[in-house]
Amino acid sequence: MTIFAAVTTGMGTGALSTIQVFGNSPEALIKQIFRPRGTRPPVFKTGDILIGTICQGDQVIDEVTIGCEGPATFAIHCHGNPLIVELIMEQLQRCGATLLTAEQLLAKTLMAQQLTDTIAVEAKLAQAEARTLQGTKIVANQLNAGLGKKARHWLANIAEISLETITAEAAQILQESQAAKLIICGCTVVLAGPPNSGKSTLANHLAGRRKSIVTGVRGTTRDWVEATCQIGPLSVTLIDTAGLGAELLGSEDTVEQAAREKTTQILERADLVMLVLDVSRPAEELDRQIIEKLAGKNVIGVLNKSDLPARFDTGTLPRTFSNIVRISAREGTGIGRLKEEICRTVGVADVDPHQPVCFTTRQETLLKQITTAQSAQDAASIITELLSGPVRV
């Protein structure tokens, strides 16, 4: 086994950064670049912390502490300046270390601990990336009470369980995983609609802070603004888009066209779209191209400014808009009902954290293969791959 190194702290400037070094006798590599404080040569014992400098030749890169976490694992704690971190990583690479991402290094560390259960390794990796506490619980439950348990049950009883039962259960897991993955990985919610319908005010209210420019001038938001907030069990990325109304259709203004094209692109990756409309104005002609983009997506019709006299004819809305919520973003009324509808529409309102779900692309691919298995022998082979195949990071 070679020696690997990865930065395990977040990107950007910080007070401190940590570089993990793991592999076959990494202390030999550390000794090439580390000069301990004092005159004694460094002695690496598990649990010890050494103070000194990382050097490139005679040049000092940074003063650091090195934690001896085990015979094969060291943690270099340096200043968080990205340039310093980069220089130390370059030194490690010059001395023979293979540079990895934090996720890749964690996967290799876990596999070196002789964890043969691939789902268990993937769960430990996913827990570190889960966006919410509920997402962490869902992933943790896949070890003994979720996907891992179900797969082991299939394999142990492959001769007794019918192939039809296994394929049906695999299909059910795939379906239930859609909502669970939103809780684990986060949910993208896009606010779309005509100019001055109140999208920015609503985005600010949901985010709990001012992220968008709010004025009485129609079409103030000509770009998109992003914010993160918590709605129920979801970590939600809110995207407040440029207004899209009848007056923008066929506009030759390059800024208007660019904003409209950007909104169209954002809609394509949305998990949920909130179409925000002003009920105090007569129904406007909506962008038909945008309406077409909403086909097949989770959509909530948000009738805003309900504190004003209603002049909007809801009969003009497409029949596919069955989820409609009335709010006043300015007054803050109806927001609780809207949050409940968001969770219900994307399917996370009643997710059981103990149910089997897949949470990696590898697992999803193999479960899809199980649903089309032609024999019990084929299914057993795929299930074995699910339980003990290589981790992909």
Order of alpha helices (4+ residues) and beta strands (2+ residues): beta-beta-alpha-beta-beta-beta-beta-alpha-beta-alpha-alpha-alpha-alpha-alpha-beta-alpha-beta-beta-alpha-beta-alpha-beta-beta-alpha-alpha-alpha
